Amino acid sequence: MIKRLLLVSDDMMFAERAGDFAINLASQLRCDVYGLFIYDSIEYLAGEELVDAFVLDREVIINQLKNEGKKALEEIRALASTNGVNFDGALIRGEDPVAEIFEIAQKKKVDMIIVGLPGKTGAIDGALGLIPARLLHAKGKSPCPITILPNSVTGLGQALDH
């Protein structure tokens, strides 16, 4: 039985789309959702040397991503409230996002991880985005199943209703 979903994103647009899917699913399953927005995983994904060489005002970018994450979580919280779904969430910096996602999944006792594509990392790995790709490669370490949604999940919430 699924009691709690973990929704993971690092991009506002895909957080909203995956959030719509997760909230609709949670509403039907009568389970809770915990949202996790990763606002900075640049060193993890690109390496510290590349970040130092190419990112001029890193703190400005981090603050923008943090604000984007707060807004995404607020919008998903409002959607959850409208649908009668219990929702809680957090922002994490994402120094080692995969390990942190799995750690939070264990702590929160989630039954499924839902992640949307491609996120901010899509430019680095156009096929998946590095965080979803690394989640899949580390699947043996995951405490639960991982569901990766395509970047075109528009309408999936409605599809669940049928």
MIRO-162268 format. One record per atom (N, C-alpha, C, CB): residue in three letters; x, y, z. Coordinates in steps of 0.2 Angstrom, whole numbers, padded with zeros to 4 digits, always signed. Atoms other than C-alpha are relative to their C-alpha. Glycine has a CB too. Example, Ala and Ser with C-alpha at 12.3 -4.5 7.8 and 13.67 -1.06 7.14 Angstrom:
% residues 2
ALA+0004-0006+0000;ALA+0062-0022+0039;ALA+0004+0006+0000;ALA-0005+0000+0006;SER-0004-0006-0001;SER+0068-0005+0036;SER-0004+0005+0003;SER+0002+0002-0007;
END
This chain:
% residues 162
MET+0004-0006+0000;MET+0000+0000+0000;MET+0004+0006+0000;MET-0005+0000+0006;ILE-0004-0006+0001;ILE+0007+0017-0005;ILE-0003+0005+0005;ILE+0000+0003-0007;LYS+0003-0004-0005;LYS+0005+0029+0010;LYS+0003+0007-0001;LYS+0002-0002+0007;ARG-0004-0006+0001;ARG+0018+0043+0005;ARG+0004+0000-0007;ARG+0004+0002+0006;LEU-0004-0001+0006;LEU+0025+0049-0011;LEU+0005+0006+0001;LEU-0004+0002-0007;LEU-0005-0005+0000;LEU+0041+0059-0013;LEU+0001+0003-0007;LEU+0007-0003+0002;LEU-0001-0003+0006;LEU+0041+0072-0027;LEU+0006+0004+0000;LEU-0006+0005-0001;VAL-0007-0003+0000;VAL+0058+0078-0032;VAL+0001+0004-0007;VAL+0006-0005+0000;SER-0001-0004+0006;SER+0062+0092-0044;SER+0006+0006+0001;SER-0006+0004-0002;ASP-0004-0006+0000;ASP+0075+0106-0048;ASP-0001+0005-0005;ASP+0008-0003-0001;ASP+0002-0005+0005;ASP+0065+0116-0060;ASP-0007+0001+0001;ASP+0001-0003-0007;MET+0007-0002-0002;MET+0049+0126-0057;MET-0005-0003-0005;MET+0000+0008+0000;MET+0005+0002+0005;MET+0040+0121-0073;MET-0001-0007+0001;MET+0003+0002-0007;PHE+0001+0007-0001;PHE+0043+0103-0071;PHE-0002-0002+0007;PHE+0007-0004-0002;ALA+0002+0002-0007;ALA+0040+0103-0052;ALA-0008+0001+0000;ALA+0003+0005+0005;GLU+0007-0001+0000;GLU+0023+0110-0056;GLU-0004-0006-0004;GLU-0002+0007-0004;ARG+0003+0005+0004;ARG+0019+0097-0070;ARG+0000-0007+0004;ARG+0004-0001-0006;ALA-0001+0006-0004;ALA+0026+0083-0059;ALA-0005+0000+0006;ALA+0007-0002+0002;GLY+0004-0001-0006;GLY+0017+0090-0044;GLY-0008-0001-0002;GLY+0001+0008+0002;ASP+0007+0001+0002;ASP+0000+0090-0053;ASP-0001-0008-0001;ASP-0001+0003-0007;PHE+0001+0007+0000;PHE+0003+0072-0057;PHE+0000-0004+0007;PHE+0006-0003-0005;ALA-0001+0003-0007;ALA+0009+0067-0039;ALA-0006+0002+0004;ALA+0006+0003+0003;ILE+0006-0002-0004;ILE-0006+0077-0031;ILE-0006-0004-0003;ILE-0001+0007+0000;ASN+0006+0004+0003;ASN-0019+0068-0043;ASN+0001-0007+0002;ASN+0000+0001-0007;LEU-0001+0007-0002;LEU-0011+0051-0039;LEU-0001+0000+0007;LEU+0007-0002-0002;ALA+0000+0000-0008;ALA-0010+0055-0020;ALA-0008+0000+0001;ALA+0004+0005+0003;SER+0008+0000-0001;SER-0029+0060-0021;SER-0003-0006-0001;SER-0002+0006-0004;GLN+0003+0006+0002;GLN-0034+0044-0029;GLN+0002-0006+0005;GLN+0002-0002-0007;LEU-0002+0005-0004;LEU-0023+0033-0018;LEU-0001+0002+0008;LEU+0008-0001-0001;ARG+0001-0003-0007;ARG-0027+0044-0002;ARG+0006-0001+0004;ARG-0006-0004+0003;CYS-0006+0000-0003;CYS-0009+0046+0002;CYS+0003+0007+0001;CYS+0005-0005-0003;ASP-0004-0006-0001;ASP+0003+0060+0007;ASP+0005+0001-0005;ASP+0003+0001+0007;VAL-0005-0001+0004;VAL+0015+0069-0003;VAL+0005+0005+0003;VAL-0002+0004-0007;TYR-0005-0004-0002;TYR+0032+0076+0002;TYR+0004+0003-0006;TYR+0005-0004+0005;GLY-0003-0003+0006;GLY+0040+0088-0010;GLY+0007+0002+0002;GLY-0004+0006-0003;LEU-0007-0002-0001;LEU+0059+0091-0012;LEU+0002+0004-0006;LEU+0004-0007+0001;PHE-0002-0004+0005;PHE+0065+0105-0022;PHE+0008+0001+0001;PHE-0003+0007-0001;ILE-0007+0000+0000;ILE+0084+0104-0026;ILE+0002+0007-0004;ILE+0004-0006-0003;TYR-0001-0006+0003;TYR+0090+0122-0029;TYR+0007+0001-0002;TYR-0002+0005+0005;ASP-0006-0001+0003;ASP+0108+0120-0032;ASP+0004-0007+0001;ASP+0004+0005+0004;SER-0004+0006+0000;SER+0118+0105-0037;SER+0005+0001-0006;SER-0004-0007-0002;ILE-0005-0001+0005;ILE+0130+0113-0049;ILE+0007-0003+0001;ILE+0001+0008+0000;GLU-0006+0003+0000;GLU+0146+0107-0042;GLU+0000-0008-0001;GLU+0003+0001+0007;TYR+0001+0007+0000;TYR+0139+0089-0040;TYR+0000-0002-0008;TYR-0006-0002+0003;LEU+0002+0002+0007;LEU+0134+0089-0059;LEU+0006+0002-0004;LEU-0006+0003-0002;ALA-0005-0002+0005;ALA+0148+0099-0067;ALA+0007+0000+0003;ALA-0002+0007-0002;GLY-0007+0000-0003;GLY+0163+0099-0055;GLY+0002+0007+0002;GLY+0005-0003-0005;GLU-0002-0007-0003;GLU+0170+0113-0044;GLU+0004+0004-0005;GLU+0003-0001+0006;GLU-0004-0005+0004;GLU+0183+0119-0057;GLU-0004+0003-0006;GLU+0005-0005-0003;LEU+0004-0003+0005;LEU+0170+0121-0071;LEU-0005+0006+0003;LEU-0005-0005-0003;VAL+0005-0005-0003;VAL+0158+0131-0059;VAL+0004+0006+0001;VAL-0003-0003+0007;ASP-0005-0006-0002;ASP+0173+0142-0053;ASP+0001+0004-0007;ASP+0006-0002+0003;ALA-0003-0003+0006;ALA+0178+0145-0071;ALA-0006+0004-0004;ALA+0003-0005-0005;PHE+0006-0003+0005;PHE+0160+0149-0079;PHE-0005+0004+0004;PHE-0002-0006-0004;VAL+0006-0003-0004;VAL+0148+0155-0065;VAL+0003+0006+0003;VAL-0003-0005+0005;LEU-0002-0006-0002;LEU+0151+0173-0062;LEU-0002+0002+0007;LEU-0001+0006-0005;ASP+0003-0002-0006;ASP+0139+0177-0048;ASP-0004-0005+0002;ASP-0004+0007-0001;ARG+0003+0006-0002;ARG+0135+0161-0041;ARG-0006+0001+0006;ARG+0005-0005+0003;GLU+0005-0002-0006;GLU+0125+0168-0025;GLU-0006+0002-0003;GLU+0003+0004+0005;VAL+0006-0002+0003;VAL+0113+0177-0036;VAL-0004-0005-0004;VAL+0002+0006-0006;ILE+0003+0006+0003;ILE+0110+0161-0046;ILE-0004-0004+0005;ILE+0005-0004-0004;ILE+0003+0005-0006;ILE+0107+0151-0030;ILE-0006+0003+0003;ILE+0006-0001+0005;ASN+0006-0003-0003;ASN+0095+0164-0023;ASN-0006+0000-0005;ASN+0002+0008+0002;GLN+0006+0001+0005;GLN+0085+0164-0039;GLN-0003-0007+0000;GLN+0003+0002-0007;LEU+0003+0007+0000;LEU+0084+0145-0039;LEU-0004-0001+0007;LEU+0006-0005-0001;LYS+0003+0001-0007;LYS+0080+0145-0020;LYS-0007+0003+0000;LYS+0004+0004+0005;ASN+0007-0004+0001;ASN+0065+0158-0024;ASN-0004-0004-0004;ASN+0001+0007-0002;GLU+0004+0004+0004;GLU+0060+0147-0038;GLU-0003-0006+0003;GLU+0004-0002-0006;GLY+0002+0006-0004;GLY+0059+0132-0027;GLY-0005+0001+0005;GLY+0006-0003+0004;LYS+0006-0002-0005;LYS+0049+0141-0013;LYS-0006+0001-0004;LYS+0002+0006+0003;LYS+0006-0002+0003;LYS+0037+0147-0026;LYS-0003-0007-0003;LYS+0001+0004-0006;ALA+0003+0006+0003;ALA+0035+0129-0034;ALA-0003-0004+0006;ALA+0006-0004-0003;LEU+0003+0004-0006;LEU+0032+0121-0016;LEU-0006+0003+0002;LEU+0006+0000+0005;GLU+0007-0003-0002;GLU+0019+0134-0012;GLU-0005-0001-0005;GLU+0001+0008+0000;GLU+0005+0002+0005;GLU+0010+0131-0028;GLU-0002-0007+0000;GLU+0003+0001-0007;ILE+0002+0007+0000;ILE+0010+0112-0026;ILE-0004-0001+0007;ILE+0007-0004+0000;ARG+0003+0000-0007;ARG+0005+0115-0007;ARG-0007+0002-0002;ARG+0003+0004+0005;ALA+0007-0002+0002;ALA-0010+0125-0014;ALA-0004-0005-0004;ALA+0000+0007-0004;LEU+0004+0006+0003;LEU-0015+0111-0026;LEU-0001-0005+0004;LEU+0005-0002-0006;ALA+0001+0006-0004;ALA-0013+0098-0013;ALA-0006+0002+0005;ALA+0006-0001+0004;SER+0005-0002-0005;SER-0024+0108-0001;SER-0007+0000-0004;SER+0001+0007+0002;THR+0006+0000+0004;THR-0037+0110-0015;THR-0003-0007-0001;THR+0001+0003-0007;ASN+0002+0007+0001;ASN-0037+0091-0018;ASN+0000-0004+0006;ASN+0005-0003-0005;GLY+0000+0004-0007;GLY-0037+0086+0001;GLY+0005-0004+0001;GLY-0007-0004+0000;VAL-0006+0004-0001;VAL-0020+0079+0000;VAL+0005+0004+0005;VAL+0004-0001-0007;ASN-0005-0002-0005;ASN-0008+0081+0015;ASN+0007+0001-0004;ASN+0001-0005+0006;PHE-0006-0002+0004;PHE+0008+0090+0008;PHE+0005+0003+0005;PHE-0001+0004-0006;ASP-0005-0004-0003;ASP+0024+0095+0016;ASP+0006+0000-0005;ASP+0002-0004+0007;GLY-0005-0001+0004;GLY+0040+0100+0008;GLY+0006+0004+0002;GLY-0002+0003-0007;ALA-0006-0003-0002;ALA+0058+0106+0009;ALA+0004+0002-0006;ALA+0004-0004+0005;LEU-0005-0002+0005;LEU+0072+0115-0001;LEU+0006-0003+0002;LEU+0001+0008-0001;ILE-0007+0002-0002;ILE+0089+0107-0001;ILE+0005+0002-0005;ILE+0000-0008+0000;ARG-0005-0003+0005;ARG+0105+0113-0009;ARG+0002-0005-0005;ARG+0006+0003+0005;GLY-0002+0005+0005;GLY+0109+0097-0017;GLY+0007-0001-0001;GLY-0003+0001-0006;GLU-0008+0001+0001;GLU+0128+0094-0013;GLU+0001-0007-0003;GLU+0003+0002+0007;ASP+0000+0007+0002;ASP+0125+0076-0016;ASP-0007-0002-0001;ASP+0004-0005+0004;PRO+0007+0001+0000;PRO+0107+0075-0022;PRO-0003-0007+0000;PRO-0002+0004-0007;VAL+0003+0007+0000;VAL+0105+0057-0025;VAL+0000-0003+0007;VAL+0004-0005-0005;ALA+0000+0003-0007;ALA+0111+0052-0008;ALA-0005+0004+0004;ALA+0008+0001+0003;GLU+0005-0004-0005;GLU+0101+0066+0000;GLU-0007-0002-0002;GLU+0001+0007-0002;ILE+0007+0003+0002;ILE+0085+0060-0010;ILE-0001-0006+0003;ILE-0001+0000-0008;PHE+0001+0007-0003;PHE+0087+0042-0004;PHE+0000+0001+0008;PHE+0006-0004-0002;GLU+0000-0001-0007;GLU+0091+0048+0014;GLU-0007+0003+0002;GLU+0006+0005+0002;ILE+0007-0003-0001;ILE+0075+0059+0014;ILE-0005-0005-0001;ILE-0001+0006-0004;ALA+0005+0005+0002;ALA+0065+0045+0006;ALA+0000-0005+0006;ALA+0002-0004-0006;GLN+0000+0005-0006;GLN+0071+0033+0021;GLN-0003+0004+0006;GLN+0007-0002+0001;LYS+0002-0003-0006;LYS+0068+0046+0034;LYS-0008+0001+0000;LYS+0003+0007+0001;LYS+0008-0002+0000;LYS+0050+0051+0028;LYS-0004-0007-0002;LYS-0001+0005-0006;LYS+0004+0007+0002;LYS+0046+0032+0024;LYS-0004+0001-0006;LYS-0004-0002+0006;VAL+0004-0001+0007;VAL+0040+0036+0006;VAL+0000-0007-0003;VAL+0003+0005-0004;ASP+0001+0006+0003;ASP+0034+0022-0004;ASP+0002+0000-0008;ASP-0007-0003+0000;MET-0002-0001+0007;MET+0038+0030-0021;MET+0003+0007-0001;MET-0006-0001-0005;ILE-0003-0006+0002;ILE+0049+0043-0028;ILE-0002+0002-0007;ILE+0008+0000+0000;ILE+0002-0003+0006;ILE+0042+0054-0042;ILE+0005+0006-0002;ILE-0007+0002+0000;VAL-0004-0006+0002;VAL+0054+0065-0052;VAL-0002+0002-0008;VAL+0007-0002+0000;GLY+0002-0002+0007;GLY+0050+0075-0068;GLY+0007+0002-0004;GLY-0004+0007+0000;LEU-0005-0001+0005;LEU+0061+0078-0083;LEU+0000+0007-0003;LEU+0001-0005-0005;PRO-0007+0001-0001;PRO+0073+0087-0088;PRO+0003+0004+0005;PRO+0003+0001-0007;GLY-0003-0004-0005;GLY+0075+0100-0075;GLY+0006+0004-0002;GLY+0003-0005+0006;LYS-0006-0004+0001;LYS+0090+0112-0074;LYS+0005-0003-0004;LYS+0002+0004+0006;THR-0006+0004+0002;THR+0102+0098-0078;THR-0001-0002-0007;THR+0001-0005+0004;GLY+0001+0003+0007;GLY+0094+0094-0095;GLY+0005+0002-0005;GLY-0007+0002-0002;ALA-0005-0003+0005;ALA+0107+0105-0104;ALA+0006-0005+0000;ALA+0001+0007+0001;ILE-0006+0005+0000;ILE+0120+0093-0098;ILE-0001-0007-0003;ILE+0002+0000+0008;ASP+0001+0007+0003;ASP+0112+0077-0102;ASP-0007+0000-0003;ASP+0000-0005+0006;GLY+0006-0001+0003;GLY+0098+0080-0114;GLY-0005-0005+0000;GLY+0001+0002-0007;ALA+0004+0006+0000;ALA+0091+0063-0114;ALA-0004-0001+0007;ALA+0004-0006-0001;LEU+0003+0001-0006;LEU+0087+0063-0095;LEU+0000+0006+0005;LEU+0002-0006+0003;GLY-0002-0004-0005;GLY+0095+0076-0085;GLY+0004-0004+0005;GLY-0007+0003+0004;LEU-0005+0004-0004;LEU+0109+0071-0073;LEU-0003-0003+0006;LEU+0006+0004+0001;ILE+0003+0003-0006;ILE+0099+0069-0057;ILE-0005-0006-0001;ILE-0004+0006+0004;PRO+0004+0006+0001;PRO+0085+0058-0064;PRO+0005-0006-0003;PRO-0005+0001-0005;ALA-0005+0005+0003;ALA+0099+0048-0074;ALA+0004-0003+0006;ALA+0005+0003-0005;ARG-0004+0003-0005;ARG+0109+0046-0058;ARG-0004-0004+0005;ARG+0004+0005+0004;LEU+0004+0004-0004;LEU+0094+0041-0048;LEU-0001-0007-0003;LEU-0007+0004+0001;LEU+0001+0007+0003;LEU+0091+0027-0061;LEU+0006-0004+0001;LEU-0002+0001-0007;HIS-0006+0004-0001;HIS+0109+0021-0060;HIS+0001-0002+0007;HIS+0006+0005-0003;ALA-0001+0002-0007;ALA+0108+0021-0041;ALA-0006-0004+0002;ALA+0002+0006+0004;LYS+0006+0002-0002;LYS+0092+0012-0041;LYS+0000-0006+0005;LYS-0004-0003-0006;GLY-0001+0005-0005;GLY+0099-0003-0031;GLY+0001+0003+0007;GLY+0006-0004-0002;LYS-0001-0003-0007;LYS+0102+0009-0017;LYS-0007+0004+0002;LYS+0006+0005+0000;SER+0007-0004-0002;SER+0084+0017-0018;SER-0004-0004+0005;SER-0004+0001-0006;PRO+0004+0003-0005;PRO+0073+0013-0003;PRO-0007-0002-0003;PRO+0000+0004+0006;CYS+0007+0001+0003;CYS+0058+0012-0015;CYS+0000+0001-0007;CYS-0005+0005+0003;PRO+0000-0001+0007;PRO+0053+0012-0033;PRO+0000+0008-0002;PRO-0007-0003-0003;ILE-0001-0007+0003;ILE+0057+0028-0044;ILE-0004+0000-0006;ILE+0007+0001-0001;THR+0004-0002+0006;THR+0045+0035-0057;THR+0002+0006-0003;THR-0008+0000+0002;ILE-0003-0006+0003;ILE+0052+0047-0069;ILE-0005+0002-0006;ILE+0007-0002-0004;LEU+0005-0002+0005;LEU+0039+0057-0079;LEU+0003+0004-0005;LEU-0005+0005+0004;PRO-0003-0004+0006;PRO+0043+0064-0096;PRO-0002+0007+0001;PRO-0003-0003-0007;ASN+0001-0007-0001;ASN+0043+0083-0098;ASN-0007+0002-0003;ASN+0006+0004-0003;SER+0007-0001+0002;SER+0026+0082-0106;SER-0005-0003+0004;SER+0000-0002-0008;VAL+0005+0004-0004;VAL+0016+0076-0092;VAL-0007+0004+0000;VAL+0002+0000+0007;THR+0006-0003+0001;THR+0002+0089-0096;THR-0005-0004-0002;THR+0001+0006-0005;GLY+0005+0004+0001;GLY-0014+0080-0095;GLY+0000-0007+0003;GLY-0001-0001-0008;LEU+0000+0007-0004;LEU-0008+0065-0085;LEU-0004+0000+0006;LEU+0007-0001+0002;GLY+0005+0000-0006;GLY-0018+0071-0070;GLY-0007-0002-0002;GLY+0001+0007+0003;GLN+0006+0001+0003;GLN-0033+0071-0081;GLN-0001-0008-0002;GLN-0002+0004-0005;ALA+0000+0007+0003;ALA-0028+0054-0088;ALA-0002-0005+0006;ALA+0006-0002-0003;LEU+0001+0004-0006;LEU-0028+0047-0070;LEU-0007-0001+0002;LEU+0004+0002+0006;ASP+0007-0001-0002;ASP-0046+0052-0067;ASP-0004-0005-0004;ASP-0003+0007-0001;HIS+0004+0004+0004;HIS-0052+0040-0081;HIS+0002-0007+0001;HIS+0001+0001-0007;
END
